[in-house]
């Protein structure tokens, strides 16, 4: 994955796709779930996260108490030591997040704690959330972080624009 090329493409498409997602907040096709399911399946034929890992390089997950307990046990640490070594508590939200970026657990574009990774990571890029249009703010944010999200939203825009009036 050429991340420089991705960033340029994301920058070029972000305004148009953000406008599309805002419109999708207001006017939702009745069959949006089916459109997203079919379109998303095409995305994963073209995108391999292990050739990218941009999310791990540019974002941090939120670590839930369950995540902290599970991961610290996996690493043979207690939760307090794990938090002290790897996490910081955000002042505005109270969420536990990584101190470092890229993620300290990213090794050669692979998650070294994949089997016990945070739920936030396991659910990323959130394409299967329902109803899809309730997560348009998430997708707008992820356009510049995730090639799969950029590809999905771009393809959705093309499909919906072709099949429905008013989605130019």
N, C-alpha and C positions, 0 to 999 in steps of 0.2 A: 504494500500500500504506500503510495507516494503522498505523504501527509502535506507536503508543500502544495501539491496540485489540489488535494482535497480542500485545503484552507482557501485557496484562490477560488475554487468552484463554489464553496459555501458562501464566501463573501459576495460573489457575483449573484447568487440565487436567493440570498437570505431575505431581502426586501420583498421580492415577489412571493416567496413561499410563506413568509410571515403574514402578508396580506391575505393569502389564500386561507391560512389557518384561522385568522380572525373572522373571515367570512364564514368559515365552517363552524365557528362558534354560534353564528346566528341562523344559518340555513343549513340544516343537516339532512342529507339524503336519507330516505327511509331505509335503504339497504346499505348503509355505511359499514356495518359490521362485516357483511359479505365482501364488499369492495376492499376493505382493509385486509381481510384474511387472504383473499386471492392475491392482492398486490404484494403483501408482505412476503408471501411464499416465493415470489420472484426475486425479492431483494436478497434472500439468504442463498440463492443460487449464485449470486454475483459478489457477495461480501463475505469475507472470512475475518472474523474478529482477531484471530491470532496473527494476522498479517498487519494489524493496525494498532490496537490497544490504546488508541488516542484517548478514550475515556479515562483509562488508568493514568495516563500521562498528564491530563489537563483538568480532571475533576476529582472530587473526593466523595466517597459514599458517606451516608449517615450510618453510624454503628449503633444498633439498638442494644439494650442490655443483654438480650439473648445472643446477639452476634458477639459481643464482648466476652461473654461467658464461654461460648463455644470455641471461639478463636484462641482465646488465652489458654484454655484447657488443651487445645490441639498443640499449642506451642510450649506447653509445660510451664506456664506462668500463671500467677493469680491475676484476677481482673484488674486490681489496683496497679500492679507492676506493668501490665499490658498498656493500660491507659497512660501511665506516666511515661512510658517509652515511646509510644506510637501515636497517641491521640491528643487532641485539644478539644475543649468544650467551647462551642460558639457562644459568645455573649448574648447575641440577639435571640437565638432560638433555643439554646441549651442543648443542642445536638452535639454528639461526639463525632468528630471528623478527623481525618489524617492530618498530622503535622506536616508531612512531606508530600511534595508532588515532584515527580511522578510517585505513584503509590509505592511504598516500601516493599510491598509483596509482589511487585511486577519484576519478573526475571525473564529476559529474552522474549518480551511480548506475551508472556504467559503468567498467569496468577499462580504463585507458589503455594497459596492456601485455597485453591479452587474448590476443593471438596467441602470446605467450611467457610467460604467467602461470605461477606455480609449479604443479607437479603437484598439490599439496595443494588448490589452488583449482580446478583442472580436474576433480578427482575429487569435490569437494564437491557435494552433501551426502552422498555415499557410499551412496546408496540401492541402487546396483547391486552392492555388495560381496557376495561369496558365501563361505561361507553367511551369509545375512542375519543370523541370530541370533548370530553371532560378533561383531557390531558393535553389540549392544544398548547397551553403555556409551557408545559414540559417539552413538547416536541419543538416549539419555537426556540427554546434555550438549547436543545440538543442538536439543532441544525449545524452548528459550528463545531460540535464536539464528536459527532457520530456519523460516519459515512452511511451507515445503514439507515439512520433517520433521515438524512438528507435525501437519500435515494428513495425511501418510502414516500416521503411527503411530495417530492418532485413527481413521482409516478402517480400518486393519488391525484395530484393537481391535474395531470394530463388526462387521466381516466375520467374524473368528475367533470372537467371542463368539456370533454368530448360528449359525455352522456347527459349533462344537465345544463340548462340555460342559466346565464348569469354568473358563471364562474370563470370569467376571462382572466 
